[in-house]
Amino acid sequence: MKHRCQFGVYGNGEENPNTGAFVSQFVPQFSLWFGEYSQTINQQITLTGDDLTDTKMIVVRHNKQVNQQQLVKIDGTLYRVNNVAGDDEINAYDVITLVRYQKHG
């Protein structure tokens, strides 16, 4: 695993010095090393059928902190955790399906 990503949530970040209001932004909680996970042709077709064309799959060491309420930041791009295929055995890995995050509002 040679890539690093941050897991976190979208929430109140720094205070705007001009207005005093907090600016909503990605707030990191922890970071993990990950590896790229290749999709088979069948998986790509299935994801396209589910309208999840802008997806990425990564593999991390099993971590109980990872859940579907989080966002992941990879190279400046935010993704929403869509699915966690976890495995809690010794030396296990979790396959995480990510969908590019679109801020609403």
Biopython code that builds the backbone (N, CA, C, O; Angstrom):
import numpy as np
from Bio.PDB.StructureBuilder import StructureBuilder

atoms = [
    (1, "MET", "N", (0.851, -1.157, 0.000)),
    (1, "MET", "CA", (0.000, 0.000, 0.000)),
    (1, "MET", "C", (0.902, 1.228, 0.000)),
    (1, "MET", "O", (1.694, 1.445, 0.917)),
    (2, "LYS", "N", (0.761, 2.009, -1.039)),
    (2, "LYS", "CA", (1.689, 3.112, -1.185)),
    (2, "LYS", "C", (1.019, 4.483, -1.285)),
    (2, "LYS", "O", (1.700, 5.487, -1.499)),
    (3, "HIS", "N", (-0.290, 4.536, -1.134)),
    (3, "HIS", "CA", (-1.013, 5.807, -1.210)),
    (3, "HIS", "C", (-1.589, 6.149, 0.164)),
    (3, "HIS", "O", (-1.865, 5.259, 0.969)),
    (4, "ARG", "N", (-1.765, 7.429, 0.421)),
    (4, "ARG", "CA", (-2.308, 7.885, 1.698)),
    (4, "ARG", "C", (-3.605, 8.637, 1.433)),
    (4, "ARG", "O", (-3.685, 9.423, 0.488)),
    (5, "CYS", "N", (-4.636, 8.400, 2.270)),
    (5, "CYS", "CA", (-5.904, 9.115, 2.152)),
    (5, "CYS", "C", (-6.363, 9.541, 3.540)),
    (5, "CYS", "O", (-5.915, 9.009, 4.556)),
    (6, "GLN", "N", (-7.273, 10.519, 3.555)),
    (6, "GLN", "CA", (-7.834, 11.008, 4.810)),
    (6, "GLN", "C", (-9.307, 10.650, 4.861)),
    (6, "GLN", "O", (-10.026, 10.820, 3.877)),
    (7, "PHE", "N", (-9.758, 10.155, 6.009)),
    (7, "PHE", "CA", (-11.165, 9.890, 6.259)),
    (7, "PHE", "C", (-11.685, 10.991, 7.165)),
    (7, "PHE", "O", (-10.994, 11.410, 8.094)),
    (8, "GLY", "N", (-12.898, 11.464, 6.903)),
    (8, "GLY", "CA", (-13.462, 12.522, 7.728)),
    (8, "GLY", "C", (-14.912, 12.784, 7.390)),
    (8, "GLY", "O", (-15.594, 11.935, 6.816)),
    (9, "VAL", "N", (-15.375, 13.961, 7.750)),
    (9, "VAL", "CA", (-16.760, 14.365, 7.523)),
    (9, "VAL", "C", (-16.782, 15.776, 6.948)),
    (9, "VAL", "O", (-15.779, 16.489, 6.995)),
    (10, "TYR", "N", (-17.913, 16.170, 6.414)),
    (10, "TYR", "CA", (-18.103, 17.528, 5.922)),
    (10, "TYR", "C", (-18.800, 18.294, 7.033)),
    (10, "TYR", "O", (-19.920, 17.953, 7.413)),
    (11, "GLY", "N", (-18.157, 19.315, 7.550)),
    (11, "GLY", "CA", (-18.740, 20.050, 8.665)),
    (11, "GLY", "C", (-18.118, 21.410, 8.821)),
    (11, "GLY", "O", (-17.462, 21.920, 7.913)),
    (12, "ASN", "N", (-18.330, 21.995, 9.985)),
    (12, "ASN", "CA", (-17.793, 23.326, 10.257)),
    (12, "ASN", "C", (-16.284, 23.265, 10.381)),
    (12, "ASN", "O", (-15.730, 22.483, 11.153)),
    (13, "GLY", "N", (-15.634, 24.115, 9.594)),
    (13, "GLY", "CA", (-14.182, 24.187, 9.621)),
    (13, "GLY", "C", (-13.738, 25.474, 10.274)),
    (13, "GLY", "O", (-14.092, 25.759, 11.418)),
    (14, "GLU", "N", (-12.970, 26.241, 9.552)),
    (14, "GLU", "CA", (-12.421, 27.476, 10.086)),
    (14, "GLU", "C", (-13.460, 28.599, 10.075)),
    (14, "GLU", "O", (-14.415, 28.586, 9.298)),
    (15, "GLU", "N", (-13.245, 29.550, 10.946)),
    (15, "GLU", "CA", (-14.133, 30.712, 11.037)),
    (15, "GLU", "C", (-13.725, 31.743, 9.987)),
    (15, "GLU", "O", (-12.542, 32.043, 9.828)),
    (16, "ASN", "N", (-14.720, 32.286, 9.267)),
    (16, "ASN", "CA", (-14.490, 33.349, 8.301)),
    (16, "ASN", "C", (-14.208, 34.633, 9.078)),
    (16, "ASN", "O", (-15.074, 35.089, 9.825)),
    (17, "PRO", "N", (-13.022, 35.229, 8.925)),
    (17, "PRO", "CA", (-12.676, 36.417, 9.714)),
    (17, "PRO", "C", (-13.544, 37.637, 9.379)),
    (17, "PRO", "O", (-13.664, 38.550, 10.195)),
    (18, "ASN", "N", (-14.145, 37.659, 8.193)),
    (18, "ASN", "CA", (-14.967, 38.798, 7.781)),
    (18, "ASN", "C", (-16.385, 38.737, 8.328)),
    (18, "ASN", "O", (-16.969, 39.762, 8.679)),
    (19, "THR", "N", (-16.938, 37.521, 8.400)),
    (19, "THR", "CA", (-18.336, 37.385, 8.821)),
    (19, "THR", "C", (-18.497, 36.745, 10.197)),
    (19, "THR", "O", (-19.535, 36.908, 10.837)),
    (20, "GLY", "N", (-17.492, 36.029, 10.651)),
    (20, "GLY", "CA", (-17.591, 35.328, 11.925)),
    (20, "GLY", "C", (-18.286, 33.982, 11.811)),
    (20, "GLY", "O", (-18.357, 33.233, 12.786)),
    (21, "ALA", "N", (-18.804, 33.667, 10.614)),
    (21, "ALA", "CA", (-19.487, 32.388, 10.397)),
    (21, "ALA", "C", (-18.455, 31.302, 10.105)),
    (21, "ALA", "O", (-17.386, 31.568, 9.555)),
    (22, "PHE", "N", (-18.796, 30.088, 10.481)),
    (22, "PHE", "CA", (-17.912, 28.976, 10.191)),
    (22, "PHE", "C", (-18.144, 28.501, 8.760)),
    (22, "PHE", "O", (-19.284, 28.418, 8.303)),
    (23, "VAL", "N", (-17.076, 28.195, 8.068)),
    (23, "VAL", "CA", (-17.133, 27.756, 6.679)),
    (23, "VAL", "C", (-17.210, 26.235, 6.661)),
    (23, "VAL", "O", (-16.395, 25.557, 7.286)),
    (24, "SER", "N", (-18.201, 25.699, 5.936)),
    (24, "SER", "CA", (-18.329, 24.242, 5.817)),
    (24, "SER", "C", (-17.223, 23.722, 4.913)),
    (24, "SER", "O", (-16.986, 24.253, 3.828)),
    (25, "GLN", "N", (-16.554, 22.679, 5.378)),
    (25, "GLN", "CA", (-15.463, 22.087, 4.613)),
    (25, "GLN", "C", (-15.206, 20.677, 5.115)),
    (25, "GLN", "O", (-15.787, 20.237, 6.106)),
    (26, "PHE", "N", (-14.325, 19.980, 4.413)),
    (26, "PHE", "CA", (-13.931, 18.638, 4.823)),
    (26, "PHE", "C", (-13.115, 18.737, 6.107)),
    (26, "PHE", "O", (-12.151, 19.498, 6.184)),
    (27, "VAL", "N", (-13.512, 17.958, 7.117)),
    (27, "VAL", "CA", (-12.813, 17.936, 8.398)),
    (27, "VAL", "C", (-12.225, 16.532, 8.579)),
    (27, "VAL", "O", (-12.966, 15.589, 8.856)),
    (28, "PRO", "N", (-10.889, 16.380, 8.424)),
    (28, "PRO", "CA", (-10.277, 15.054, 8.545)),
    (28, "PRO", "C", (-10.327, 14.525, 9.972)),
    (28, "PRO", "O", (-10.186, 15.278, 10.936)),
    (29, "GLN", "N", (-10.534, 13.190, 10.090)),
    (29, "GLN", "CA", (-10.558, 12.527, 11.387)),
    (29, "GLN", "C", (-9.341, 11.620, 11.576)),
    (29, "GLN", "O", (-8.772, 11.560, 12.666)),
    (30, "PHE", "N", (-8.945, 10.915, 10.516)),
    (30, "PHE", "CA", (-7.773, 10.058, 10.561)),
    (30, "PHE", "C", (-7.324, 9.759, 9.139)),
    (30, "PHE", "O", (-8.073, 9.981, 8.188)),
    (31, "SER", "N", (-6.110, 9.257, 8.993)),
    (31, "SER", "CA", (-5.613, 8.905, 7.660)),
    (31, "SER", "C", (-5.125, 7.460, 7.662)),
    (31, "SER", "O", (-4.718, 6.920, 8.689)),
    (32, "LEU", "N", (-5.180, 6.851, 6.471)),
    (32, "LEU", "CA", (-4.774, 5.453, 6.309)),
    (32, "LEU", "C", (-3.983, 5.292, 5.014)),
    (32, "LEU", "O", (-4.139, 6.076, 4.079)),
    (33, "TRP", "N", (-3.143, 4.277, 4.972)),
    (33, "TRP", "CA", (-2.506, 3.862, 3.733)),
    (33, "TRP", "C", (-3.500, 3.000, 2.970)),
    (33, "TRP", "O", (-4.250, 2.230, 3.571)),
    (34, "PHE", "N", (-3.507, 3.128, 1.642)),
    (34, "PHE", "CA", (-4.429, 2.323, 0.836)),
    (34, "PHE", "C", (-3.759, 1.890, -0.455)),
    (34, "PHE", "O", (-2.734, 2.432, -0.868)),
    (35, "GLY", "N", (-4.373, 0.897, -1.074)),
    (35, "GLY", "CA", (-3.956, 0.437, -2.392)),
    (35, "GLY", "C", (-5.124, 0.540, -3.351)),
    (35, "GLY", "O", (-6.282, 0.473, -2.937)),
    (36, "GLU", "N", (-4.825, 0.703, -4.627)),
    (36, "GLU", "CA", (-5.865, 0.737, -5.658)),
    (36, "GLU", "C", (-6.432, -0.673, -5.830)),
    (36, "GLU", "O", (-5.704, -1.660, -5.725)),
    (37, "TYR", "N", (-7.714, -0.752, -6.089)),
    (37, "TYR", "CA", (-8.375, -2.038, -6.299)),
    (37, "TYR", "C", (-8.965, -2.027, -7.694)),
    (37, "TYR", "O", (-9.776, -1.157, -8.011)),
    (38, "SER", "N", (-8.578, -2.967, -8.531)),
    (38, "SER", "CA", (-9.066, -3.015, -9.911)),
    (38, "SER", "C", (-10.425, -3.684, -9.985)),
    (38, "SER", "O", (-10.674, -4.702, -9.340)),
    (39, "GLN", "N", (-11.296, -3.094, -10.782)),
    (39, "GLN", "CA", (-12.628, -3.659, -10.991)),
    (39, "GLN", "C", (-12.607, -4.563, -12.213)),
    (39, "GLN", "O", (-11.915, -4.294, -13.194)),
    (40, "THR", "N", (-13.381, -5.643, -12.133)),
    (40, "THR", "CA", (-13.541, -6.493, -13.304)),
    (40, "THR", "C", (-14.536, -5.832, -14.247)),
    (40, "THR", "O", (-15.243, -4.905, -13.852)),
    (41, "ILE", "N", (-14.596, -6.293, -15.470)),
    (41, "ILE", "CA", (-15.564, -5.757, -16.437)),
    (41, "ILE", "C", (-16.985, -5.922, -15.900)),
    (41, "ILE", "O", (-17.804, -5.012, -16.033)),
    (42, "ASN", "N", (-17.283, -7.064, -15.299)),
    (42, "ASN", "CA", (-18.609, -7.323, -14.747)),
    (42, "ASN", "C", (-18.955, -6.327, -13.647)),
    (42, "ASN", "O", (-20.082, -5.835, -13.590)),
    (43, "GLN", "N", (-17.988, -6.024, -12.767)),
    (43, "GLN", "CA", (-18.225, -5.049, -11.706)),
    (43, "GLN", "C", (-18.476, -3.658, -12.285)),
    (43, "GLN", "O", (-19.334, -2.926, -11.792)),
    (44, "GLN", "N", (-17.731, -3.293, -13.327)),
    (44, "GLN", "CA", (-17.917, -1.989, -13.959)),
    (44, "GLN", "C", (-19.308, -1.864, -14.562)),
    (44, "GLN", "O", (-19.944, -0.818, -14.438)),
    (45, "ILE", "N", (-19.784, -2.913, -15.212)),
    (45, "ILE", "CA", (-21.123, -2.900, -15.811)),
    (45, "ILE", "C", (-22.179, -2.807, -14.723)),
    (45, "ILE", "O", (-23.148, -2.060, -14.859)),
    (46, "THR", "N", (-22.000, -3.564, -13.640)),
    (46, "THR", "CA", (-22.942, -3.517, -12.526)),
    (46, "THR", "C", (-23.006, -2.128, -11.926)),
    (46, "THR", "O", (-24.099, -1.620, -11.674)),
    (47, "LEU", "N", (-21.864, -1.500, -11.690)),
    (47, "LEU", "CA", (-21.838, -0.154, -11.126)),
    (47, "LEU", "C", (-22.463, 0.862, -12.068)),
    (47, "LEU", "O", (-23.162, 1.772, -11.622)),
    (48, "THR", "N", (-22.218, 0.717, -13.378)),
    (48, "THR", "CA", (-22.817, 1.622, -14.351)),
    (48, "THR", "C", (-24.331, 1.484, -14.319)),
    (48, "THR", "O", (-25.046, 2.481, -14.412)),
    (49, "GLY", "N", (-24.827, 0.258, -14.190)),
    (49, "GLY", "CA", (-26.261, 0.018, -14.111)),
    (49, "GLY", "C", (-26.887, 0.645, -12.873)),
    (49, "GLY", "O", (-28.067, 0.997, -12.885)),
    (50, "ASP", "N", (-26.104, 0.788, -11.799)),
    (50, "ASP", "CA", (-26.586, 1.410, -10.568)),
    (50, "ASP", "C", (-26.352, 2.912, -10.557)),
    (50, "ASP", "O", (-26.543, 3.564, -9.531)),
    (51, "ASP", "N", (-25.930, 3.476, -11.718)),
    (51, "ASP", "CA", (-25.666, 4.904, -11.855)),
    (51, "ASP", "C", (-24.530, 5.353, -10.933)),
    (51, "ASP", "O", (-24.563, 6.454, -10.383)),
    (52, "LEU", "N", (-23.528, 4.490, -10.773)),
    (52, "LEU", "CA", (-22.357, 4.830, -9.965)),
    (52, "LEU", "C", (-21.129, 4.842, -10.869)),
    (52, "LEU", "O", (-20.156, 4.129, -10.625)),
    (53, "THR", "N", (-21.189, 5.662, -11.917)),
    (53, "THR", "CA", (-20.111, 5.644, -12.908)),
    (53, "THR", "C", (-18.851, 6.335, -12.435)),
    (53, "THR", "O", (-17.774, 6.054, -12.960)),
    (54, "ASP", "N", (-18.940, 7.223, -11.469)),
    (54, "ASP", "CA", (-17.760, 7.948, -11.001)),
    (54, "ASP", "C", (-17.276, 7.335, -9.690)),
    (54, "ASP", "O", (-17.234, 7.998, -8.654)),
    (55, "THR", "N", (-16.909, 6.042, -9.758)),
    (55, "THR", "CA", (-16.529, 5.317, -8.551)),
    (55, "THR", "C", (-15.044, 4.981, -8.559)),
    (55, "THR", "O", (-14.375, 5.017, -9.591)),
    (56, "LYS", "N", (-14.567, 4.659, -7.387)),
    (56, "LYS", "CA", (-13.183, 4.232, -7.189)),
    (56, "LYS", "C", (-13.229, 3.192, -6.077)),
    (56, "LYS", "O", (-13.992, 3.330, -5.121)),
    (57, "MET", "N", (-12.420, 2.162, -6.205)),
    (57, "MET", "CA", (-12.346, 1.152, -5.158)),
    (57, "MET", "C", (-10.929, 1.138, -4.606)),
    (57, "MET", "O", (-9.948, 1.143, -5.351)),
    (58, "ILE", "N", (-10.847, 1.119, -3.263)),
    (58, "ILE", "CA", (-9.554, 1.072, -2.602)),
    (58, "ILE", "C", (-9.550, -0.058, -1.580)),
    (58, "ILE", "O", (-10.602, -0.553, -1.175)),
    (59, "VAL", "N", (-8.358, -0.455, -1.174)),
    (59, "VAL", "CA", (-8.189, -1.501, -0.167)),
    (59, "VAL", "C", (-7.363, -0.919, 0.976)),
    (59, "VAL", "O", (-6.314, -0.315, 0.752)),
    (60, "VAL", "N", (-7.851, -1.106, 2.216)),
    (60, "VAL", "CA", (-7.120, -0.673, 3.408)),
    (60, "VAL", "C", (-7.050, -1.850, 4.377)),
    (60, "VAL", "O", (-7.855, -2.778, 4.300)),
    (61, "ARG", "N", (-6.087, -1.800, 5.280)),
    (61, "ARG", "CA", (-6.081, -2.786, 6.362)),
    (61, "ARG", "C", (-7.375, -2.637, 7.126)),
    (61, "ARG", "O", (-7.878, -1.523, 7.272)),
    (62, "HIS", "N", (-7.929, -3.733, 7.618)),
    (62, "HIS", "CA", (-9.202, -3.663, 8.343)),
    (62, "HIS", "C", (-9.123, -2.608, 9.443)),
    (62, "HIS", "O", (-8.179, -2.585, 10.233)),
    (63, "ASN", "N", (-10.135, -1.732, 9.481)),
    (63, "ASN", "CA", (-10.169, -0.647, 10.451)),
    (63, "ASN", "C", (-11.621, -0.413, 10.847)),
    (63, "ASN", "O", (-12.447, -0.065, 10.003)),
    (64, "LYS", "N", (-11.938, -0.602, 12.134)),
    (64, "LYS", "CA", (-13.319, -0.459, 12.618)),
    (64, "LYS", "C", (-13.834, 0.968, 12.513)),
    (64, "LYS", "O", (-15.045, 1.185, 12.574)),
    (65, "GLN", "N", (-12.942, 1.954, 12.356)),
    (65, "GLN", "CA", (-13.363, 3.349, 12.270)),
    (65, "GLN", "C", (-14.007, 3.687, 10.925)),
    (65, "GLN", "O", (-14.763, 4.654, 10.833)),
    (66, "VAL", "N", (-13.722, 2.913, 9.893)),
    (66, "VAL", "CA", (-14.242, 3.201, 8.556)),
    (66, "VAL", "C", (-15.720, 2.829, 8.496)),
    (66, "VAL", "O", (-16.106, 1.715, 8.848)),
    (67, "ASN", "N", (-16.548, 3.787, 8.041)),
    (67, "ASN", "CA", (-17.982, 3.526, 7.920)),
    (67, "ASN", "C", (-18.569, 4.323, 6.763)),
    (67, "ASN", "O", (-17.885, 5.141, 6.149)),
    (68, "GLN", "N", (-19.839, 4.076, 6.472)),
    (68, "GLN", "CA", (-20.495, 4.675, 5.315)),
    (68, "GLN", "C", (-20.971, 6.110, 5.551)),
    (68, "GLN", "O", (-21.586, 6.694, 4.659)),
    (69, "GLN", "N", (-20.713, 6.686, 6.702)),
    (69, "GLN", "CA", (-21.080, 8.077, 6.952)),
    (69, "GLN", "C", (-19.906, 9.011, 6.702)),
    (69, "GLN", "O", (-20.002, 10.207, 6.979)),
    (70, "GLN", "N", (-18.808, 8.492, 6.188)),
    (70, "GLN", "CA", (-17.596, 9.280, 6.032)),
    (70, "GLN", "C", (-17.334, 9.692, 4.590)),
    (70, "GLN", "O", (-17.906, 9.164, 3.637)),
    (71, "LEU", "N", (-16.442, 10.662, 4.488)),
    (71, "LEU", "CA", (-15.893, 11.074, 3.209)),
    (71, "LEU", "C", (-14.420, 10.695, 3.213)),
    (71, "LEU", "O", (-13.808, 10.545, 4.271)),
    (72, "VAL", "N", (-13.861, 10.542, 2.026)),
    (72, "VAL", "CA", (-12.448, 10.212, 1.881)),
    (72, "VAL", "C", (-11.827, 11.230, 0.935)),
    (72, "VAL", "O", (-12.375, 11.510, -0.131)),
    (73, "LYS", "N", (-10.692, 11.778, 1.323)),
    (73, "LYS", "CA", (-9.974, 12.735, 0.488)),
    (73, "LYS", "C", (-8.728, 12.063, -0.058)),
    (73, "LYS", "O", (-7.850, 11.632, 0.690)),
    (74, "ILE", "N", (-8.671, 11.982, -1.404)),
    (74, "ILE", "CA", (-7.532, 11.384, -2.094)),
    (74, "ILE", "C", (-7.037, 12.386, -3.123)),
    (74, "ILE", "O", (-7.780, 12.766, -4.027)),
    (75, "ASP", "N", (-5.803, 12.811, -2.995)),
    (75, "ASP", "CA", (-5.194, 13.768, -3.932)),
    (75, "ASP", "C", (-6.074, 14.988, -4.178)),
    (75, "ASP", "O", (-6.205, 15.435, -5.318)),
    (76, "GLY", "N", (-6.675, 15.530, -3.129)),
    (76, "GLY", "CA", (-7.480, 16.735, -3.240)),
    (76, "GLY", "C", (-8.913, 16.521, -3.702)),
    (76, "GLY", "O", (-9.679, 17.482, -3.772)),
    (77, "THR", "N", (-9.297, 15.289, -4.020)),
    (77, "THR", "CA", (-10.654, 14.975, -4.462)),
    (77, "THR", "C", (-11.408, 14.289, -3.333)),
    (77, "THR", "O", (-10.881, 13.394, -2.673)),
    (78, "LEU", "N", (-12.657, 14.723, -3.118)),
    (78, "LEU", "CA", (-13.495, 14.122, -2.070)),
    (78, "LEU", "C", (-14.376, 13.023, -2.641)),
    (78, "LEU", "O", (-14.952, 13.166, -3.719)),
    (79, "TYR", "N", (-14.470, 11.928, -1.902)),
    (79, "TYR", "CA", (-15.334, 10.807, -2.245)),
    (79, "TYR", "C", (-16.197, 10.470, -1.039)),
    (79, "TYR", "O", (-15.790, 10.667, 0.106)),
    (80, "ARG", "N", (-17.387, 9.962, -1.308)),
    (80, "ARG", "CA", (-18.287, 9.475, -0.267)),
    (80, "ARG", "C", (-18.092, 7.960, -0.174)),
    (80, "ARG", "O", (-17.979, 7.287, -1.199)),
    (81, "VAL", "N", (-18.051, 7.426, 1.040)),
    (81, "VAL", "CA", (-17.944, 5.973, 1.208)),
    (81, "VAL", "C", (-19.305, 5.377, 0.867)),
    (81, "VAL", "O", (-20.292, 5.642, 1.552)),
    (82, "ASN", "N", (-19.355, 4.579, -0.180)),
    (82, "ASN", "CA", (-20.602, 3.974, -0.628)),
    (82, "ASN", "C", (-20.799, 2.587, -0.015)),
    (82, "ASN", "O", (-21.920, 2.193, 0.307)),
    (83, "ASN", "N", (-19.693, 1.850, 0.142)),
    (83, "ASN", "CA", (-19.794, 0.499, 0.682)),
    (83, "ASN", "C", (-18.457, 0.104, 1.301)),
    (83, "ASN", "O", (-17.393, 0.474, 0.807)),
    (84, "VAL", "N", (-18.533, -0.650, 2.384)),
    (84, "VAL", "CA", (-17.334, -1.202, 3.019)),
    (84, "VAL", "C", (-17.517, -2.711, 3.109)),
    (84, "VAL", "O", (-18.360, -3.202, 3.859)),
    (85, "ALA", "N", (-16.719, -3.437, 2.338)),
    (85, "ALA", "CA", (-16.724, -4.894, 2.410)),
    (85, "ALA", "C", (-15.621, -5.267, 3.389)),
    (85, "ALA", "O", (-14.465, -5.448, 3.008)),
    (86, "GLY", "N", (-15.999, -5.378, 4.653)),
    (86, "GLY", "CA", (-15.027, -5.577, 5.709)),
    (86, "GLY", "C", (-14.726, -7.028, 5.993)),
    (86, "GLY", "O", (-15.513, -7.924, 5.689)),
    (87, "ASP", "N", (-13.570, -7.235, 6.583)),
    (87, "ASP", "CA", (-13.131, -8.554, 6.990)),
    (87, "ASP", "C", (-12.334, -8.368, 8.273)),
    (87, "ASP", "O", (-11.325, -7.663, 8.276)),
    (88, "ASP", "N", (-12.776, -8.993, 9.370)),
    (88, "ASP", "CA", (-12.111, -8.770, 10.656)),
    (88, "ASP", "C", (-11.186, -9.916, 11.074)),
    (88, "ASP", "O", (-10.884, -10.071, 12.257)),
    (89, "GLU", "N", (-10.745, -10.705, 10.118)),
    (89, "GLU", "CA", (-9.796, -11.776, 10.407)),
    (89, "GLU", "C", (-8.393, -11.192, 10.594)),
    (89, "GLU", "O", (-8.171, -10.011, 10.329)),
    (90, "ILE", "N", (-7.457, -12.014, 11.046)),
    (90, "ILE", "CA", (-6.070, -11.577, 11.203)),
    (90, "ILE", "C", (-5.500, -11.200, 9.834)),
    (90, "ILE", "O", (-5.701, -11.915, 8.853)),
    (91, "ASN", "N", (-4.794, -10.081, 9.777)),
    (91, "ASN", "CA", (-4.193, -9.566, 8.536)),
    (91, "ASN", "C", (-5.226, -9.355, 7.428)),
    (91, "ASN", "O", (-4.931, -9.580, 6.255)),
    (92, "ALA", "N", (-6.425, -8.927, 7.793)),
    (92, "ALA", "CA", (-7.507, -8.758, 6.829)),
    (92, "ALA", "C", (-7.489, -7.365, 6.204)),
    (92, "ALA", "O", (-6.905, -6.427, 6.746)),
    (93, "TYR", "N", (-8.139, -7.261, 5.059)),
    (93, "TYR", "CA", (-8.265, -6.008, 4.337)),
    (93, "TYR", "C", (-9.737, -5.704, 4.099)),
    (93, "TYR", "O", (-10.563, -6.611, 4.007)),
    (94, "ASP", "N", (-10.050, -4.434, 4.001)),
    (94, "ASP", "CA", (-11.402, -3.986, 3.658)),
    (94, "ASP", "C", (-11.365, -3.395, 2.256)),
    (94, "ASP", "O", (-10.471, -2.615, 1.927)),
    (95, "VAL", "N", (-12.344, -3.770, 1.426)),
    (95, "VAL", "CA", (-12.495, -3.166, 0.109)),
    (95, "VAL", "C", (-13.562, -2.085, 0.243)),
    (95, "VAL", "O", (-14.695, -2.368, 0.633)),
    (96, "ILE", "N", (-13.198, -0.852, -0.082)),
    (96, "ILE", "CA", (-14.092, 0.285, 0.095)),
    (96, "ILE", "C", (-14.447, 0.856, -1.267)),
    (96, "ILE", "O", (-13.568, 1.205, -2.054)),
    (97, "THR", "N", (-15.744, 0.947, -1.539)),
    (97, "THR", "CA", (-16.230, 1.554, -2.775)),
    (97, "THR", "C", (-16.526, 3.015, -2.500)),
    (97, "THR", "O", (-17.282, 3.347, -1.587)),
    (98, "LEU", "N", (-15.920, 3.888, -3.302)),
    (98, "LEU", "CA", (-16.078, 5.335, -3.142)),
    (98, "LEU", "C", (-16.782, 5.928, -4.354)),
    (98, "LEU", "O", (-16.595, 5.467, -5.481)),
    (99, "VAL", "N", (-17.591, 6.950, -4.114)),
    (99, "VAL", "CA", (-18.270, 7.685, -5.170)),
    (99, "VAL", "C", (-17.875, 9.151, -5.022)),
    (99, "VAL", "O", (-17.877, 9.693, -3.917)),
    (100, "ARG", "N", (-17.536, 9.789, -6.142)),
    (100, "ARG", "CA", (-17.129, 11.197, -6.072)),
    (100, "ARG", "C", (-18.206, 12.009, -5.370)),
    (100, "ARG", "O", (-19.391, 11.899, -5.684)),
    (101, "TYR", "N", (-17.772, 12.831, -4.411)),
    (101, "TYR", "CA", (-18.684, 13.604, -3.571)),
    (101, "TYR", "C", (-19.102, 14.885, -4.281)),
    (101, "TYR", "O", (-18.262, 15.641, -4.769)),
    (102, "GLN", "N", (-20.403, 15.117, -4.332)),
    (102, "GLN", "CA", (-20.959, 16.335, -4.892)),
    (102, "GLN", "C", (-21.592, 17.127, -3.784)),
    (102, "GLN", "O", (-22.585, 16.693, -3.201)),
    (103, "LYS", "N", (-21.039, 18.282, -3.480)),
    (103, "LYS", "CA", (-21.586, 19.138, -2.420)),
    (103, "LYS", "C", (-22.940, 19.678, -2.866)),
    (103, "LYS", "O", (-23.087, 20.170, -3.985)),
    (104, "HIS", "N", (-23.922, 19.580, -1.980)),
    (104, "HIS", "CA", (-25.267, 20.095, -2.281)),
    (104, "HIS", "C", (-25.512, 21.335, -1.464)),
    (104, "HIS", "O", (-25.177, 21.395, -0.281)),
    (105, "GLY", "N", (-26.103, 22.332, -2.108)),
    (105, "GLY", "CA", (-26.463, 23.538, -1.365)),
    (105, "GLY", "C", (-25.622, 24.645, -1.644)),
    (105, "GLY", "O", (-25.816, 25.724, -1.084)),
]
sb = StructureBuilder()
sb.init_structure("model")
sb.init_model(0)
sb.init_chain("A")
sb.init_seg("    ")
for serial, (resi, resn, name, xyz) in enumerate(atoms, 1):
    if name == "N":
        sb.init_residue(resn, " ", resi, " ")
    sb.init_atom(name, np.array(xyz, "f"), 0.0, 1.0, " ", f" {name:<3s}", serial, name[0])
structure = sb.get_structure()
